Amino acid sequence: VFFDPEKSVTVTGVVTAFRFTNPHGTIALDVTNPDGTVEHWRGETNAPVILVRRGWTRDIIKPGETVTLTGWPSRDGKPYMRVSAVTDANGKSIGIAPFGRQDQS
């Protein structure tokens, strides 16, 4: 398994891209660290068919928006995660329900 289901990571940043594609969608973010450096994070979502069931659309997230991603971090320590939940700049959940480990297909 590429992601560590025993750990959780949360990052907030500015969306640079959202791909609503098979086999999994991706959200790319620029996250500004406390020291001012910018880390380029990627969050892997579920397949579009599962995203749609949870109220997502192709344009639900747009470049330039600030979002917070929560999920399971990559085991290799890279700035990459399997997304379990996404919230907008106001803390409102994107979609109607978070993703569980059973949704990782």
N, C-alpha and C positions, 0 to 999 in steps of 0.2 A: 504494500500500500504506500503510495507516494505521500499521502498526508497523514499527520499524527492525530488520530481521533481522541487521544487522551489530553491534548492541549488545546488552547483557544488563543486566538490573536484578534485584536481589533485595531483598525487603522482608519483615520479620517483623512481625506484628500480630495483633490480636484480631478474629476473624471477627464481622461484624455481619449478614451474610446470605450464603446460598448458593442460587443459582437453578439448578436442573437442568432447563433449558428450551431449546427450539429458538429460533433457529437455533444459538445458543451459550449455554452456561452462564456464570454469572458468580459470582465470589467477591468480596465486599466486606470490606475490612479497615480497622480503625483502627490506624494506625502512629504510635507515639510517637517523635518526633524527639529527638535528644540535648538540645535546648533545652527539652523538655517540651511543645512544641506537638504537636497531633495532626493527621496528614494522613489524609484518607479516600481509600484506594486501592481500585481495582477491577481485578480480573484476569479476562480473558475466557478461558474454556476452550473445548474442542471441543463439538460437538453431543453430546447424551446418548447417541446410538448408539455414538459413538467412546469416550465415557467408560466406558460399560458394558463394552466390549471390553477396557478397561484396568483392570477391577476396581472401578470406581466405582459407587456407589449414590446414590440420592436423599438419603440421610441420612449419607453418609460424612464430611461436614464439618458441624459444628453451630455456631451462634452462641455466642460465649463462648470457643471454643477458640482457642489460639494456633497459627498456622501460618506457614510461610515460603513465599512465592511467588517463583519465578524465571521470568523470561521476557523477551520483547522489548518494549522501552518504546515508548510512543506517540511519534510524530514531533513532536507539538506540545508536548511537555514536560509534559503533564498527568499526574497520578498514576494512570496507566492502562497496563496491559500485556496482551500476549497470553501466557498462561501456558504454560511448557514443563515445569515440574515443581512439585510441592507436597510439602512435608514437614510432619510434625506437630511438636509441641513437643519431642519426643525425637529429632528428626532422621530419623525413619522416613518413607520415601517413601509417599505416599498413592497408591494404585493400583499396578499391577504394572509400569508402564513410563512413562518421561517422554514428552512429546509432541515430535514433530519438526516442522520447517517444512512438511513434506509433509502434515501433519495439519491445516493451518490452514483447511480448508474447513468 
